[in-house]
C-alpha cells in the first residue's frame, strides 16, 4: 500500500494489487486488543488518504473498498482505476540489463 505514496507507481504486466484495510494477528488482553485495533484503524485511515490522493476516488468509495472483502486488480485494472501510473515488463528489462557489458571498477 505504501507504494501508492510514491510519485510514480509502476506495476509489472503480470502483477496484481489488492488494497485492503490494515490487519494484525494478536493475542492479549481485551485492553491490549483494543489498543491494537485502534492502531489498525489509524493505519487504515492513513491508507485511505493515500488511496484518495492517488486515485481521485471519493472518501465513500475508498472506505467501501477498504472495508469490503479482499479483491485483486490486474495490472490493467489497477491502471484504469488509478492505483498505478504505468504497466511495465520487468522481465524484459532484466533481460536487457543482462545483455549490457559488465563494468570493471
N, C-alpha and C positions, 0 to 999 in steps of 0.2 A: 504494500500500500504506500509506503514511503516513496516509492519510485514516482508516484503521481506528483510529488512536490518538486521534482526536477524540472528545469526549464524546457527540456525536450525529452520525451519518452519514446524509446524505440522498442519494438517487440519483434521477435523472430516470427516468420510466417507460420511456423508450426506450434507456436506457444499459445498458452491460454492465460487469462487473467480472471480472478474471481474476488472482487471486493466483498468484504463481509465485516460484520461487527467484531470488535475485539473479543477474544475468549481466552479463558485460562482454566487449567485444571488445578484444583487446590483442595487441600484437606486442612481443616482447622475448626476453631470455634465459630459460633454464629457471628460473633463480633468481628472476627478475622475475615470471615466470608463476606460480610457486608463491606468491609474495607476494600477487599479485592474487587467486589462488584462495582464500587464507586470508582476505583481506578480504571476498570474496564470501560465504564461509561464515559470517563474523561477521554480515554484513547479513542473510543468510537466517535465522540463529538469532534475531536481533532481530525479524524479521518473524514468525517462528513464535510468539514470545512475544505479539506483538500479536494475532495470529490466535486464539491460545488464549484470551486475555483477552476479546476481542470476541465470539467465537462460543461459548465454553464447550466447544469440541471437545477431545478428548484429544490429548496430545502425539503419539501414534502417528498419529492421523488427519491432524493438521496436517503432520507430516513427510511422509506419503504424498502429501498434496495438493501440497506444495511441490516434492517430488522427481519427481512424475509429469509426464505430458505437460500442456501448457498447456490450460486449459479456461476457457470463458467462461460466467458466470452471467447470466441475465436479471435485471432488477430484482426480479421476483417470487421467483426462486430465491435471490438474494442476501439478500432479506428473510427467507425461510424458513430459510436456513442461518445467519442471524445476522451476516452481513457488514455489513448496513446496518440502520438503525433506522426509516427512513421512505422511502416512494416518493412523489415529488412530480412535478408537471407544470411544469417550469421555463418552458416556452414560454407557458403560461397566466399564470404570474406576471409574466413580462416584458411580456406584452400589457397586464396590469392596470397595471403601472408606467408604461407609455407613455401611459395614459389619465389619469394624475394631472396636476394643474396644475403648471406649472414655477414654482419659487420664484425670485424675483429678489433677489439679495443687495445 
